[in-house]
Amino acid sequence: MSPNSEPLKLPGLKTAPWDPRFPNQNQTKYCFQSYLDFHRCEKIKGEGHNVCQYFKDVFQDMCPNEWVQKWDDQRSAGTFAGKI
């Protein structure tokens, strides 16, 4: 990088913040809890509510897409193990 150039800035990119409830490197529980929190929030506040967007951003950042798709399929089928 030359002295006159500035670091590359990518707009809108951010990661899930640190959560003291999940201090370990294994973030599986953080992923699952954020997924539950999002759907609980939408159940209480209504679908598409602004307040719930935080939890959606976190689980989309933390969770593998395959897990989210599996959980969505399970919720649709009525076989999801989590309490929403």
C-alpha positions in Angstrom: 0.0 0.0 0.0 1.5 3.3 -1.0 1.7 6.2 1.6 -0.9 8.3 -0.3 -3.5 5.6 -0.6 -6.2 5.0 2.0 -7.4 1.6 3.3 -10.3 0.1 1.4 -13.6 0.8 3.1 -16.6 -1.5 2.3 -19.9 0.1 3.2 -22.4 -1.8 5.2 -20.2 -4.6 6.3 -20.3 -5.5 10.0 -20.2 -8.6 12.1 -22.2 -9.7 15.1 -21.1 -8.1 18.3 -19.5 -10.0 21.2 -22.1 -11.3 23.6 -21.0 -12.1 27.1 -23.5 -15.0 27.4 -21.4 -16.8 24.8 -17.7 -16.2 25.7 -16.2 -19.3 24.0 -14.9 -19.8 20.5 -17.7 -22.2 19.7 -20.5 -19.9 18.6 -23.1 -22.5 17.9 -25.2 -21.5 20.9 -25.0 -17.8 20.0 -26.2 -18.7 16.5 -29.1 -20.8 17.7 -30.1 -18.3 20.4 -30.1 -15.4 17.9 -32.3 -17.5 15.6 -34.8 -18.1 18.4 -34.7 -14.5 19.6 -35.5 -13.3 16.1 -38.5 -15.5 15.7 -39.7 -14.8 19.2 -39.3 -11.1 18.6 -41.4 -11.3 15.4 -44.0 -13.3 17.2 -44.3 -10.6 19.8 -43.7 -7.4 17.8 -45.0 -8.6 14.4 -43.4 -9.7 11.2 -40.9 -7.3 9.8 -40.6 -5.1 12.9 -37.4 -2.9 13.1 -36.5 -4.1 16.6 -36.2 -7.7 15.4 -33.7 -6.8 12.6 -30.8 -6.9 15.1 -31.4 -10.6 15.9 -31.8 -11.4 12.2 -28.5 -9.7 11.3 -26.7 -11.6 14.1 -28.0 -15.1 13.2 -27.4 -14.5 9.5 -23.8 -13.5 10.3 -23.2 -16.3 12.8 -25.1 -19.3 11.4 -24.3 -21.4 8.4 -26.9 -21.0 5.7 -27.6 -24.8 5.7 -28.6 -24.7 9.4 -30.9 -21.7 8.9 -32.6 -23.5 5.9 -33.0 -26.7 7.9 -34.5 -24.8 10.9 -36.9 -22.9 8.5 -37.9 -26.2 7.0 -38.5 -27.7 10.4 -40.6 -24.7 11.5 -42.7 -25.1 8.4 -43.2 -28.8 9.1 -43.9 -28.2 12.8 -41.0 -30.3 13.9 -38.6 -27.5 15.1 -37.2 -28.4 18.5 -36.7 -24.8 19.8 -39.4 -22.9 21.7 -40.5 -19.9 19.9 
